[in-house]
Every structure is written in structure tokens, then in C-alpha cells.
Amino acid sequence: MEFDPSKHRFNQPYLRFIKMNKTKSHLLSVLFLLLMIASLSAQNTGETKTHLVKVEIPVNGQITITPAIPKDGKVVHGTVLSIKTRPATGYAFDSGYFSIPGMWGAMYYESMTPEFNVIIDQPKTLGASFVKEEVLEGFKVIQNVEYATPGKKVLKYDVYSPDNAKNLPCIVIIHGGGWISNTEDIMRGLARELVRSGDYVVFSIDYRWMHLLDGDESPNKMHHLIEDVFGAIIHIMEHAEAYGADPTRIALTGDSAGGHLSASAANFPDKIGDKGFGELEDVHEFLPSYLPKDKTIEKVREEVSRAIKVAAPSYGVFAGGLLTAHMGKESEEAQKAVAPIDHIPNVKERAIPQYLLRGTNDFLIQDANVQAYADALKAAGQKVVYEQVEGAYHAFFDWKPDAQTKGFFKEFGVPYAARMKAFFDVVFYPEKK
């Protein structure tokens, strides 16, 4: 194709040259044109944007990437990489992922399917995680059950149902992440531990992120997240029998931000309503992001209040501090309306025993704050057990592809998941005690 200088951003200097040099030799014009083409070519090469892509060699499996990553690791911006994973004998696929740097180290974005695509739009690290086949035996996982779309993000949950499950109590897990990150996938390690005995159907739920992080036009506030939790619980109750679960017997747990959300749902389901959150003076009600079409809000409130029997909010936020920081300029009344410590029911009205955990090396959640919540539960007559996990850091119930997180989960998460289940068993299987 003939070079047309009018189609390039360096056209004006060249056109001026042509106009001023009509009487000069044709050779000189050609030489100048060649120089301009070379310059343009160099410019285009320099503008080709690339990102450094690293691949973490998986343990107990393989990963294949197409097209292959260049030896220098530089991949052109916008390239779509097709990734296939294969476990070694005796192992099963856990997740595929890419990671980017985050405030707490590597932030993982995971695929729960063994074949997936990754768009290279920034530096990324790719990899895959595998677990022993026995880790996934005895139950089935149904992923991405959609329950509501109150904003741009589709809200969903995963179901872990024991083989031949029938009329089993439910455990609902709410993930942490500072109310601004993570999904239900990060709780799959805990879900596996709680479902393994065959005594419970486990549901791990997602919810909106605060502020504008979901891409919504107006910011999500703390009460919206609580409304999502109630919405997920209501949707789970409506469909529980399809998974072999009893919708009238529910335990709640969650860690960190999920600790706050699980304690909130446990303590004030009586605040479910449609009168708005702060729109009327002294009225702060939570309108669930999902509601059945055939039930009144009053009926839903009654059923949820009766169904939630016990809670285990782990290293949670129960008042002030981080809660206030994330709520910013919202009123003091609004902040109290979402603080679990300010809405503990008296045991004579509704019993809600709670199991509290905190690692002794937790740099975010202080012992005094959890103890204050435990004391408030006791003052209301509620049964409470507060245990500190010696040597554990924050988020030891998380499950991520990296070896360190898996190691913490094995050391602290596994034994304390068993203790949590034993606490739930007292409520749902008293005959075993």
C-alpha cells in the first residue's frame, strides 16, 4: 500500500517539505520520505503497550497458556490468554487465577472452572491451585446461584450440599474483605470443613461492595450490604429444600467484615422492613434485596427471625472504629443502626447464642472490642463463648491459592472450624451431646 502522509500525525512537516522543494531532486524527496517512514515505524513500536506477565508453576498439577508467554514475559495490552489446567493423579482442580498487587499483598481473582480466559490489561501473575481429591468427596458444590441484582453486580451464592442431604440445618457464611473486596469464593475452605460431616448444608454468599466499587452510579452504604445479607438468607430459605436443607434452622458465620454482617443479621432481623433507612426520623429498617412475591414484609420478618438460631461472627467489627471509618459522614443514628452491639436481643425475647473468635496476633481487631461485645451479649442473657486463637493472625478462615494462606488455614482454620461446628451442634443436634 502506498504511504499517504495525510493519514499520519507527522504529515504536516512532510507536506511542508514537499511544497518547499518542488525544484529539488526527486531522490532527496524519496530519502526524506524513507526517513519519515522509519521514524513513524519507530514511533509505533514505542507506542505498543505491553505488560509483564508471570506464571506461578502449580504444585500437583499443570497449567497451559495459549498463546505462549514470551520469554521476556512482556504481553501486548489487550491480549486474551486462554488457560487450561490439569490436576495430577490423586488431585482435583481447586481454582485458576490471576493476581495483582493489593493493599494486603496479592489480590486473587479466581475462576472456579478449569478452563478460563484472562485479558492482559495490567501486569498480572497467573496460576492454578489443586487439592487432594479427598478434600472434595462426600458433597457436591453448586456455584453462582443468583439471588438479586440491586445494582450493577449480580449477587450470588454457592451451595455445598452433602450427598443424600435431606432436611439438614443450614450454615450461611458471609465473607470478609473490609466491605470493599473479595467474593464468596474466599470462604470455600471453611465451607468444605463445615459440610464434610454431612450434618449441614452450607451456603457461602456474596454481597455488594461499599461506595462506588461495583461501578454503581450512587454509592453503596453499609445498610445496603446488610440488606443483601437478608436478601440472600431469604432466597436460601425459599429454595432450601431443593438442596436438602431445612429453611427453619439457620446458623450464621462470617469473618472480619463478614463477622460484622453475620452478627447484624443475627441480632436484628426484627429490623427488616420497608419504611426506609433514615428517611423518617428514628426509623432505620432494612429492605432485603430479595423478597418472595407471595409474602408480606411482615411475614418475611417473622420467618427470618425464627429461623436464625445461632451465630459465629469471627474476628468481627461490632461497633465504632472501622465501621465508623467506612461510613464516613453518615449520622450517629445511622452508625448505631448497623452496629451489632447496639441491637442485641434479650434472651427472653429471642435466644441467639454466639461463638466468637480472634487471633492473638490480629493487627486489625482488638481483644477489647471483641470482649466488649461478648460482655454485652452476656448482659442480655445470651450464651456466648469467646476464644482467642493463640498465634493466629487476621483472616485465618480465608482460603486463597497461595501456600501461606493455605498453611494458616490448615493450622488455625481447620481446628477452629471444628470447634465452630461443635458449637452449632449443641443447638441443632443436642442429642449428640
BELRA-V704325 format. One record per pair of residues at least 12 apart in sequence whose ideal C-beta (glycine too) atoms are under 10 Angstrom apart, sorted by sequence separation. I is the first residue (numbers start at 0). J is the second residue. D is the distance in whole Angstrom. If there is no record, write none. Layout:
I/J/D
I/J/D
This chain:
4/16/10
16/28/8
52/64/9
66/78/7
68/80/8
83/95/9
96/108/6
97/109/9
115/127/10
143/155/5
144/156/5
174/186/5
189/201/8
190/202/8
207/219/5
209/221/7
251/263/9
253/265/10
270/282/10
272/284/3
273/285/9
274/286/9
284/296/9
287/299/7
322/334/7
326/338/10
357/369/5
373/385/4
395/407/5
396/408/7
4/17/8
66/79/9
67/80/9
82/95/6
94/107/8
95/108/10
96/109/4
97/110/9
142/155/8
143/156/8
144/157/7
159/172/9
172/185/10
173/186/8
174/187/10
190/203/5
206/219/9
207/220/10
233/246/10
236/249/7
251/264/6
252/265/9
270/283/7
271/284/7
272/285/7
273/286/5
287/300/9
322/335/10
356/369/8
357/370/9
372/385/8
394/407/8
395/408/7
17/31/9
54/68/6
65/79/10
66/80/7
82/96/9
94/108/10
95/109/7
96/110/7
113/127/8
142/156/9
143/157/7
144/158/6
172/186/5
187/201/10
189/203/8
209/223/8
232/246/9
235/249/8
251/265/5
270/284/6
271/285/6
272/286/7
273/287/9
339/353/9
355/369/6
393/407/10
394/408/10
395/409/10
398/412/8
13/28/10
16/31/6
17/32/9
53/68/8
65/80/7
66/81/8
82/97/9
94/109/4
95/110/4
108/123/9
141/156/9
142/157/5
143/158/10
156/171/8
157/172/9
172/187/9
174/189/9
186/201/9
208/223/10
209/224/7
249/264/9
250/265/9
251/266/10
269/284/10
270/285/5
271/286/8
272/287/10
285/300/10
319/334/8
322/337/7
323/338/9
355/370/9
370/385/7
392/407/7
395/410/8
396/411/8
397/412/8
16/32/9
52/68/5
64/80/5
65/81/5
93/109/9
94/110/6
95/111/8
113/129/10
141/157/7
142/158/8
156/172/9
187/203/7
207/223/6
208/224/8
249/265/9
267/283/9
271/287/6
284/300/9
287/303/8
318/334/9
319/335/10
322/338/6
369/385/6
391/407/7
395/411/4
396/412/5
51/68/10
52/69/9
64/81/7
65/82/8
80/97/9
94/111/6
95/112/8
107/124/9
109/126/10
110/127/9
140/157/6
141/158/4
142/159/10
156/173/10
172/189/6
186/203/5
206/223/8
207/224/6
232/249/7
267/284/10
268/285/9
273/290/9
318/335/8
322/339/9
355/372/7
370/387/10
390/407/10
395/412/5
396/413/10
13/31/7
54/72/8
63/81/9
64/82/5
65/83/8
92/110/10
93/111/9
94/112/9
95/113/7
97/115/9
109/127/10
140/158/7
141/159/8
172/190/6
185/203/9
186/204/9
206/224/5
267/285/8
322/340/10
355/373/6
369/387/8
394/412/10
395/413/10
12/31/10
13/32/7
16/35/9
53/72/6
63/82/7
64/83/8
92/111/9
94/113/9
95/114/8
96/115/9
105/124/7
107/126/9
109/128/8
139/158/8
140/159/6
141/160/7
170/189/9
183/202/9
184/203/8
186/205/10
206/225/9
207/226/9
232/251/8
268/287/10
271/290/9
318/337/10
319/338/7
353/372/8
366/385/9
391/410/8
392/411/8
396/415/8
49/69/9
51/71/8
52/72/6
62/82/6
63/83/5
92/112/8
93/113/10
95/115/5
97/117/5
138/158/10
139/159/8
140/160/8
170/190/8
183/203/4
185/205/10
206/226/9
207/227/6
318/338/4
353/373/8
390/410/8
391/411/4
395/415/8
396/416/7
13/34/10
51/72/5
52/73/8
62/83/7
63/84/8
92/113/5
94/115/10
96/117/9
97/118/9
100/121/10
107/128/9
138/159/6
139/160/6
172/193/8
182/203/9
183/204/6
184/205/9
206/227/4
264/285/9
317/338/7
318/339/7
319/340/9
355/376/8
366/387/7
390/411/8
391/412/9
13/35/5
49/71/9
50/72/9
51/73/6
52/74/5
61/83/9
62/84/5
63/85/8
91/113/10
92/114/10
95/117/9
97/119/9
99/121/6
100/122/8
138/160/6
139/161/8
182/204/10
183/205/5
205/227/8
206/228/6
263/285/9
273/295/10
274/296/9
316/338/9
317/339/5
318/340/4
388/410/10
389/411/9
12/35/8
13/36/10
49/72/9
50/73/7
51/74/8
61/84/7
62/85/8
99/122/7
138/161/5
139/162/7
170/193/5
182/205/5
183/206/9
204/227/8
228/251/9
273/296/5
316/339/8
317/340/5
318/341/7
353/376/6
388/411/6
396/419/9
49/73/4
50/74/6
60/84/6
61/85/5
97/121/10
99/123/6
100/124/9
135/159/10
137/161/6
138/162/6
170/194/8
181/205/9
182/206/9
204/228/7
206/230/9
272/296/6
273/297/10
315/339/8
316/340/10
317/341/9
352/376/9
388/412/10
391/415/8
10/35/9
48/73/10
49/74/6
50/75/8
60/85/6
61/86/8
97/122/10
98/123/7
99/124/8
137/162/6
139/164/9
157/182/9
206/231/7
228/253/9
271/296/7
272/297/8
351/376/8
9/35/6
13/39/10
47/73/10
49/75/6
50/76/6
52/78/9
54/80/10
60/86/4
61/87/8
84/110/9
97/123/4
98/124/5
136/162/9
137/163/10
138/164/8
157/183/5
182/208/10
204/230/9
205/231/8
271/297/9
317/343/10
361/387/9
388/414/9
9/36/10
48/75/7
49/76/6
50/77/10
57/84/7
59/86/7
60/87/5
86/113/8
96/123/10
97/124/6
98/125/8
155/182/9
156/183/6
157/184/8
167/194/9
181/208/9
204/231/4
272/299/10
273/300/10
312/339/7
361/388/9
388/415/6
4/32/8
7/35/8
47/75/6
48/76/4
50/78/9
52/80/8
54/82/10
57/85/9
59/87/5
82/110/8
84/112/9
85/113/7
96/124/8
97/125/5
98/126/7
155/183/7
159/187/8
170/198/9
178/206/9
180/208/7
203/231/10
204/232/8
271/299/6
272/300/7
340/368/9
351/379/9
353/381/7
354/382/9
355/383/7
356/384/9
357/385/8
359/387/5
360/388/9
7/36/9
9/38/7
10/39/10
47/76/8
48/77/8
49/78/9
57/86/9
58/87/9
59/88/9
84/113/5
85/114/10
96/125/7
97/126/8
111/140/8
154/183/10
157/186/9
170/199/5
171/200/10
172/201/7
173/202/10
174/203/7
178/207/9
179/208/5
180/209/10
202/231/8
228/257/9
271/300/4
310/339/9
343/372/8
350/379/10
352/381/6
353/382/8
354/383/8
355/384/7
356/385/8
357/386/8
358/387/7
359/388/7
360/389/9
363/392/9
364/393/7
386/415/8
2/32/7
9/39/6
57/87/9
59/89/8
60/90/6
83/113/7
84/114/7
95/125/8
96/126/6
112/142/9
152/182/10
157/187/7
159/189/10
164/194/9
167/197/8
168/198/7
169/199/7
170/200/7
171/201/8
172/202/7
173/203/8
174/204/8
178/208/7
179/209/5
202/232/9
204/234/9
270/300/8
271/301/9
346/376/9
349/379/10
350/380/8
351/381/6
352/382/4
353/383/5
354/384/5
355/385/4
356/386/6
357/387/6
358/388/5
359/389/5
360/390/6
361/391/7
362/392/7
363/393/5
364/394/10
388/418/10
2/33/10
4/35/7
8/39/9
59/90/4
60/91/9
82/113/9
83/114/5
84/115/9
95/126/7
96/127/7
111/142/6
159/190/5
167/198/7
168/199/5
169/200/6
170/201/5
171/202/5
172/203/4
173/204/6
174/205/7
177/208/9
178/209/5
179/210/7
204/235/8
229/260/10
268/299/9
269/300/7
271/302/10
340/371/7
346/377/10
348/379/9
350/381/7
351/382/9
352/383/7
353/384/8
354/385/8
355/386/7
356/387/8
357/388/7
358/389/8
359/390/6
360/391/6
361/392/6
362/393/6
363/394/9
4/36/9
7/39/6
58/90/9
59/91/9
60/92/7
82/114/7
83/115/9
94/126/9
95/127/5
96/128/7
111/143/8
158/190/9
159/191/7
167/199/6
168/200/8
169/201/8
170/202/7
171/203/8
172/204/7
173/205/9
174/206/8
176/208/8
177/209/8
178/210/9
180/212/8
202/234/9
224/256/8
228/260/5
232/264/6
268/300/7
269/301/9
271/303/6
340/372/5
343/375/6
344/376/10
347/379/9
348/380/10
349/381/9
350/382/7
351/383/10
352/384/8
353/385/9
354/386/8
355/387/9
356/388/6
358/390/7
359/391/7
360/392/5
361/393/5
386/418/7
2/35/8
9/42/8
57/90/10
60/93/9
62/95/7
81/114/8
82/115/6
94/127/7
95/128/8
157/190/7
159/192/10
161/194/6
164/197/8
167/200/5
168/201/10
169/202/6
170/203/9
171/204/6
173/206/7
179/212/5
202/235/5
224/257/10
227/260/9
228/261/8
231/264/9
268/301/9
271/304/8
339/372/7
343/376/6
345/378/9
346/379/6
347/380/7
358/391/3
359/392/9
360/393/8
361/394/9
386/419/10
2/36/6
8/42/9
59/93/9
81/115/8
82/116/7
93/127/8
94/128/5
159/193/8
160/194/7
161/195/8
163/197/8
164/198/10
166/200/10
167/201/10
178/212/9
179/213/10
225/259/9
229/263/9
268/302/9
269/303/9
270/304/10
338/372/10
340/374/9
341/375/9
343/377/10
345/379/5
346/380/3
357/391/8
358/392/5
361/395/9
384/418/9
4/39/9
7/42/9
60/95/10
80/115/9
81/116/6
82/117/6
92/127/7
93/128/4
94/129/9
159/194/4
161/196/8
162/197/7
164/199/9
165/200/10
200/235/9
221/256/10
224/259/9
225/260/6
228/263/7
229/264/6
268/303/4
269/304/6
340/375/5
343/378/8
344/379/7
345/380/6
346/381/5
356/391/8
358/393/6
360/395/10
384/419/10
7/43/10
57/93/10
80/116/7
81/117/8
92/128/8
93/129/6
94/130/9
158/194/9
159/195/9
161/197/4
164/200/6
202/238/10
224/260/6
228/264/5
232/268/8
268/304/4
339/375/9
340/376/9
343/379/5
344/380/9
345/381/8
346/382/8
357/393/9
358/394/9
386/422/10
2/39/9
79/116/5
80/117/5
92/129/6
93/130/5
160/197/10
161/198/8
202/239/9
267/304/9
268/305/9
339/376/10
343/380/9
344/381/8
358/395/6
57/95/9
79/117/7
80/118/8
90/128/10
91/129/7
92/130/8
93/131/10
161/199/8
221/259/9
225/263/5
229/267/10
233/271/9
268/306/8
315/353/10
317/355/9
343/381/7
357/395/10
384/422/7
78/117/9
79/118/5
80/119/6
90/129/4
91/130/6
143/182/10
160/199/9
161/200/7
200/239/7
221/260/9
224/263/9
225/264/7
229/268/7
232/271/10
264/303/8
268/307/6
356/395/9
78/118/8
79/119/8
89/129/10
90/130/7
91/131/7
143/183/9
159/199/9
160/200/5
161/201/9
179/219/10
202/242/8
304/344/9
315/355/8
343/383/10
356/396/8
382/422/9
55/96/9
77/118/7
78/119/5
86/127/9
90/131/6
91/132/5
93/134/8
142/183/9
143/184/10
159/200/7
160/201/8
178/219/9
201/242/10
222/263/9
229/270/9
266/307/9
308/349/10
309/350/9
310/351/6
311/352/9
312/353/7
313/354/8
314/355/8
315/356/9
384/425/10
76/118/9
77/119/7
78/120/9
84/126/9
85/127/9
86/128/10
87/129/7
89/131/7
90/132/6
91/133/9
93/135/9
142/184/9
158/200/7
159/201/4
160/202/9
178/220/10
200/242/5
202/244/8
221/263/9
225/267/9
229/271/6
265/307/6
307/349/9
308/350/8
309/351/7
310/352/8
311/353/7
312/354/8
313/355/7
314/356/6
315/357/9
321/363/7
55/98/8
74/117/10
76/119/7
77/120/7
80/123/9
82/125/7
84/127/4
86/129/5
89/132/6
90/133/10
91/134/7
92/135/9
158/201/8
159/202/8
178/221/7
200/243/6
201/244/9
264/307/7
265/308/9
308/351/7
309/352/5
310/353/5
311/354/4
312/355/7
313/356/4
314/357/5
320/363/9
321/364/8
382/425/9
53/97/10
75/119/7
76/120/6
82/126/9
83/127/9
84/128/9
85/129/9
86/130/9
88/132/9
89/133/9
90/134/9
91/135/5
157/201/9
158/202/6
159/203/7
200/244/4
265/309/8
266/310/8
304/348/10
305/349/9
307/351/7
308/352/8
309/353/7
310/354/8
311/355/8
312/356/9
313/357/8
314/358/7
320/364/9
382/426/9
52/97/9
53/98/9
74/119/5
76/121/9
80/125/7
82/127/8
84/129/8
86/131/10
90/135/10
91/136/9
142/187/10
157/202/7
158/203/8
199/244/8
200/245/8
225/270/9
226/271/9
265/310/4
304/349/7
309/354/8
310/355/9
311/356/7
313/358/9
320/365/8
73/119/10
86/132/8
111/157/8
156/202/5
157/203/5
178/224/6
199/245/10
225/271/10
261/307/10
264/310/8
265/311/9
266/312/10
140/187/8
156/203/6
157/204/8
202/249/9
209/256/9
263/310/10
265/312/7
283/330/10
304/351/10
314/361/6
316/363/9
317/364/9
321/368/9
74/122/9
155/203/10
156/204/4
157/205/9
183/231/10
208/256/10
222/270/10
262/310/6
264/312/10
316/364/7
320/368/7
73/122/10
74/123/9
155/204/8
156/205/6
199/248/9
201/250/9
204/253/9
261/310/6
262/311/9
263/312/9
283/332/7
314/363/8
315/364/7
319/368/8
358/407/9
55/105/10
72/122/9
140/190/8
154/204/8
155/205/5
156/206/10
203/253/10
206/256/9
226/276/8
261/311/7
262/312/4
282/332/10
283/333/7
314/364/5
318/368/7
62/113/10
63/114/10
65/116/10
68/119/10
140/191/9
154/205/6
155/206/10
173/224/9
199/250/8
201/252/10
206/257/9
225/276/9
261/312/5
262/313/10
266/317/9
281/332/7
285/336/9
313/364/9
317/368/7
138/190/9
153/205/9
154/206/6
237/289/8
258/310/9
260/312/8
261/313/8
263/315/9
277/329/8
280/332/9
283/335/8
284/336/9
285/337/9
316/368/8
317/369/7
319/371/10
60/113/9
64/117/9
138/191/8
152/205/8
154/207/7
204/257/9
222/275/10
223/276/9
234/287/9
237/290/10
258/311/9
259/312/7
262/315/6
263/316/10
276/329/10
277/330/7
283/336/4
315/368/9
316/369/10
318/371/7
358/411/7
134/188/9
137/191/10
140/194/9
152/206/9
173/227/9
203/257/10
206/260/7
222/276/4
233/287/5
234/288/9
235/289/10
237/291/6
249/303/8
258/312/4
261/315/7
262/316/9
263/317/9
282/336/9
283/337/8
314/368/10
315/369/8
317/371/7
318/372/7
139/194/10
152/207/6
173/228/6
221/276/9
222/277/8
230/285/9
232/287/8
233/288/9
234/289/5
236/291/9
247/302/8
257/312/8
258/313/5
260/315/8
262/317/6
277/332/7
281/336/10
314/369/7
317/372/4
356/411/9
135/191/7
138/194/5
151/207/9
152/208/8
204/260/9
220/276/8
229/285/6
230/286/9
231/287/9
233/289/6
234/290/9
237/293/10
246/302/8
249/305/10
251/307/6
257/313/8
258/314/6
259/315/5
260/316/9
277/333/5
313/369/10
316/372/9
317/373/9
68/125/8
130/187/10
134/191/6
137/194/8
138/195/7
149/206/10
150/207/6
171/228/8
193/250/9
220/277/9
228/285/9
229/286/8
230/287/4
231/288/8
232/289/9
233/290/7
234/291/9
237/294/9
246/303/10
248/305/10
249/306/5
250/307/8
251/308/9
252/309/9
253/310/9
254/311/9
255/312/9
257/314/10
258/315/2
259/316/4
276/333/7
312/369/9
315/372/8
318/375/9
358/415/10
130/188/9
134/192/10
137/195/6
138/196/10
144/202/8
146/204/8
149/207/7
150/208/10
173/231/8
226/284/10
227/285/10
229/287/4
230/288/4
231/289/7
233/291/7
247/305/7
248/306/7
249/307/5
250/308/6
251/309/8
252/310/7
253/311/8
254/312/8
255/313/8
257/315/8
258/316/7
259/317/7
317/375/8
136/195/9
137/196/9
138/197/8
146/205/9
147/206/9
154/213/10
173/232/10
193/252/8
226/285/5
228/287/8
229/288/8
230/289/4
247/306/5
248/307/9
249/308/6
250/309/5
251/310/4
252/311/4
253/312/6
254/313/4
255/314/6
256/315/8
257/316/10
258/317/8
259/318/9
277/336/8
283/342/10
317/376/10
356/415/6
135/195/10
137/197/7
144/204/9
145/205/10
147/207/9
152/212/9
171/231/7
225/285/5
226/286/6
227/287/8
228/288/9
229/289/8
230/290/7
246/306/6
247/307/10
248/308/6
249/309/8
250/310/7
251/311/7
252/312/7
253/313/7
254/314/6
255/315/7
256/316/7
276/336/7
312/372/8
64/125/7
130/191/9
134/195/9
138/199/10
140/201/10
141/202/10
142/203/10
152/213/4
171/232/6
222/283/7
224/285/10
226/287/6
227/288/5
229/290/9
233/294/9
245/306/9
247/308/9
248/309/9
249/310/9
250/311/7
251/312/8
252/313/7
253/314/10
254/315/7
255/316/7
276/337/9
354/415/9
133/195/10
138/200/9
143/205/9
151/213/5
152/214/8
222/284/9
223/285/9
225/287/9
226/288/5
227/289/9
237/299/10
253/315/7
259/321/8
356/418/8
62/125/7
138/201/8
140/203/10
150/213/6
151/214/5
152/215/8
169/232/9
189/252/8
222/285/6
223/286/9
225/288/10
226/289/9
236/299/9
252/315/10
259/322/7
356/419/8
62/126/7
63/127/10
149/213/10
150/214/8
151/215/5
171/235/6
189/253/10
222/286/9
224/288/10
354/418/8
52/117/9
62/127/5
150/215/4
151/216/9
171/236/10
189/254/8
223/288/8
237/302/10
256/321/8
354/419/6
61/127/8
149/215/9
150/216/9
169/235/6
186/252/9
233/299/6
236/302/7
255/321/9
256/322/9
259/325/10
270/336/8
354/420/10
52/119/6
60/127/6
62/129/10
150/217/9
152/219/9
169/236/8
186/253/8
232/299/10
233/300/10
236/303/7
239/306/9
270/337/10
354/421/9
51/119/10
57/125/10
58/126/10
59/127/10
60/128/8
61/129/9
186/254/8
354/422/4
50/119/5
52/121/10
53/122/8
54/123/10
55/124/6
57/126/6
58/127/9
59/128/9
60/129/4
150/219/7
185/254/9
233/302/8
256/325/9
267/336/9
353/422/9
354/423/8
49/119/9
50/120/7
51/121/9
52/122/7
53/123/8
54/124/7
55/125/7
56/126/8
57/127/5
58/128/8
59/129/4
60/130/10
106/176/10
149/219/9
169/239/6
229/299/9
232/302/10
233/303/6
236/306/6
267/337/9
352/422/8
48/119/10
50/121/6
51/122/5
52/123/6
53/124/5
54/125/5
55/126/4
56/127/10
57/128/7
58/129/7
59/130/8
168/239/10
186/257/8
229/300/9
232/303/6
235/306/10
267/338/10
310/381/10
352/423/9
354/425/10
48/120/10
50/122/5
51/123/8
52/124/8
53/125/7
54/126/7
55/127/8
57/129/6
59/131/8
167/239/9
185/257/9
266/338/9
267/339/8
270/342/7
49/122/10
50/123/7
51/124/9
52/125/7
53/126/9
54/127/10
55/128/10
103/176/9
109/182/8
111/184/7
150/223/8
154/227/6
166/239/9
169/242/9
233/306/10
263/336/10
266/339/5
269/342/8
309/382/9
311/384/9
314/387/10
352/425/8
103/177/9
106/180/7
107/181/9
108/182/9
110/184/9
149/223/7
166/240/8
170/244/9
181/255/9
183/257/10
229/303/7
232/306/8
263/337/6
265/339/8
266/340/9
267/341/9
268/342/10
314/388/9
352/426/7
102/177/9
106/181/9
109/184/5
152/227/10
156/231/6
165/240/9
167/242/9
169/244/5
181/256/9
232/307/8
263/338/8
264/339/9
266/341/9
267/342/4
269/344/8
313/388/9
351/426/10
108/184/9
109/185/8
111/187/9
154/230/7
155/231/9
156/232/10
167/243/6
168/244/7
169/245/7
180/256/9
181/257/9
262/338/9
263/339/5
266/342/5
267/343/9
268/344/9
350/426/9
102/179/10
103/180/9
107/184/9
149/226/8
150/227/10
154/231/7
158/235/8
166/243/7
167/244/6
168/245/6
169/246/7
178/255/9
179/256/8
260/337/9
262/339/4
265/342/10
266/343/6
267/344/8
314/391/9
102/180/9
107/185/8
109/187/9
149/227/7
156/234/8
164/242/7
165/243/5
166/244/8
167/245/6
168/246/10
169/247/9
170/248/10
171/249/6
172/250/10
173/251/7
175/253/7
176/254/9
177/255/7
178/256/5
259/337/8
261/339/9
262/340/8
265/343/9
266/344/7
314/392/10
101/180/8
147/226/9
155/234/10
156/235/7
164/243/3
165/244/9
166/245/5
168/247/9
169/248/7
170/249/8
171/250/7
172/251/8
173/252/7
174/253/7
175/254/5
176/255/7
177/256/6
178/257/9
259/338/9
260/339/9
263/342/8
265/344/9
269/348/9
314/393/6
147/227/7
154/234/9
158/238/9
163/243/8
164/244/7
165/245/9
166/246/10
168/248/4
169/249/5
170/250/5
171/251/5
172/252/6
173/253/3
174/254/7
175/255/3
176/256/6
259/339/7
262/342/9
269/349/8
313/393/10
314/394/8
146/227/9
149/230/8
158/239/10
160/241/9
161/242/10
162/243/9
166/247/10
167/248/8
168/249/7
169/250/7
170/251/8
171/252/7
172/253/6
173/254/8
174/255/8
175/256/4
176/257/8
178/259/8
207/288/8
258/339/9
262/343/9
268/349/9
313/394/9
314/395/8
160/242/5
161/243/7
166/248/9
168/250/7
169/251/9
170/252/7
171/253/8
172/254/9
173/255/10
174/256/8
175/257/4
178/260/8
206/288/8
313/395/8
314/396/9
147/230/5
158/241/9
159/242/9
160/243/6
161/244/10
173/256/8
174/257/5
175/258/7
266/349/9
268/351/10
313/396/6
146/230/6
147/231/8
158/242/5
160/244/8
173/257/4
175/259/9
265/349/10
146/231/5
158/243/10
172/257/7
173/258/8
175/260/9
266/351/7
146/232/9
147/233/9
158/244/8
173/259/9
174/260/9
175/261/10
265/351/5
144/231/9
146/233/8
147/234/7
173/260/5
265/352/10
266/353/9
96/184/10
146/234/4
173/261/5
265/353/7
145/234/9
146/235/8
172/261/8
173/262/10
262/351/9
94/184/7
144/234/8
171/261/8
173/263/9
144/235/9
146/237/9
173/264/8
262/353/7
146/238/9
261/353/9
94/187/8
171/264/8
262/355/9
93/187/8
144/238/8
93/188/9
144/241/10
258/355/9
144/242/9
258/356/9
258/357/9
313/412/10
141/241/9
251/351/9
141/242/7
221/322/7
224/325/10
252/353/10
250/352/10
251/353/9
252/354/8
254/356/8
313/415/8
139/242/9
313/416/10
221/325/7
222/326/9
250/354/10
252/356/10
311/415/10
220/325/9
221/326/6
311/416/10
220/326/7
221/327/10
255/361/9
258/364/8
313/419/8
220/327/9
222/329/9
311/418/9
221/329/8
255/363/7
311/419/5
218/327/9
220/329/7
255/364/7
311/420/9
254/364/10
262/372/8
266/376/9
309/419/10
222/333/7
225/336/9
258/369/9
311/422/6
221/333/8
225/337/6
310/422/10
311/423/7
220/333/8
221/334/8
224/337/9
266/379/10
309/422/7
310/423/9
222/336/7
258/372/10
262/376/10
309/423/6
210/325/8
221/336/9
222/337/6
266/381/9
308/423/9
309/424/10
209/325/6
221/337/5
309/425/8
209/326/9
210/327/9
220/337/9
221/338/10
309/426/5
193/311/10
209/327/10
308/426/5
309/427/8
308/427/7
189/313/9
154/288/7
154/289/8
171/307/9
149/286/10
169/306/8
149/287/10
150/288/9
168/306/10
169/307/10
175/313/9
178/316/9
255/393/7
258/396/10
149/288/4
169/308/10
170/309/9
171/310/10
172/311/10
173/312/9
175/314/8
177/316/10
254/393/9
255/394/6
257/396/9
147/287/8
148/288/8
149/289/9
168/308/8
175/315/8
254/394/6
146/287/10
147/288/4
148/289/10
168/309/9
170/311/9
175/316/9
254/395/8
255/396/9
146/288/8
147/289/4
173/315/10
254/396/5
255/397/9
146/289/5
147/290/9
178/321/9
253/396/9
254/397/7
145/289/10
177/321/8
178/322/9
252/396/9
179/325/8
177/324/10
178/325/6
177/325/7
178/326/10
254/412/10
252/416/9
252/419/7
252/420/10
250/419/9
250/420/9
252/422/10
252/423/9
250/422/9
251/423/10
250/423/5
250/424/10
248/423/10
250/426/7
250/427/7
248/426/8
249/427/10
248/427/6
245/427/9
177/363/9
175/363/10
192/396/9
189/395/10
192/398/10
189/396/5
191/398/8
188/396/7
189/397/8
190/398/9
185/394/9
188/397/7
189/398/7
186/396/7
187/397/10
188/398/3
185/396/9
186/397/8
187/398/5
188/399/9
185/397/5
186/398/7
187/399/10
181/394/10
185/398/6
184/398/8
185/399/7
184/399/9
181/397/8
188/404/9
192/408/9
188/405/8
175/393/9
176/394/9
181/399/10
175/394/6
185/404/9
189/408/8
188/408/5
192/412/7
175/396/8
176/397/9
188/409/9
192/413/6
195/416/9
196/417/9
199/420/8
174/396/9
175/397/7
191/413/10
192/414/10
195/417/10
198/420/8
174/397/8
189/412/6
192/415/9
193/416/6
172/396/9
188/412/6
189/413/9
192/416/4
193/417/9
196/420/7
199/423/7
188/413/8
191/416/9
192/417/7
195/420/9
198/423/9
199/424/9
189/415/9
190/416/9
193/419/7
194/420/10
198/424/7
189/416/6
192/419/9
193/420/6
188/416/8
192/420/8
196/424/9
199/427/8
198/427/8
199/428/10
189/419/8
193/423/8
198/428/7
198/431/9
170/419/9
170/420/8
170/423/7
168/423/7
168/424/9
170/427/10
168/426/8
169/427/10
168/427/4
167/427/9
168/428/8
130/398/10
128/398/9
128/399/8
129/400/9
128/400/4
127/400/8
128/401/9
126/400/6
128/402/10
126/401/9
130/405/9
128/405/8
109/398/10
103/393/9
109/399/8
103/394/8
109/400/7
107/399/5
106/399/9
107/400/6
105/399/8
107/401/8
104/399/10
105/400/9
105/401/7
104/401/8
107/404/9
105/403/10
104/403/9
105/404/10
104/404/9
98/399/9
98/400/8
96/399/9
98/401/8
94/398/9
96/400/5
93/398/9
94/399/9
95/400/9
96/401/10
94/400/6
93/400/7
93/405/9
57/400/9
58/402/8
55/400/8
55/401/9
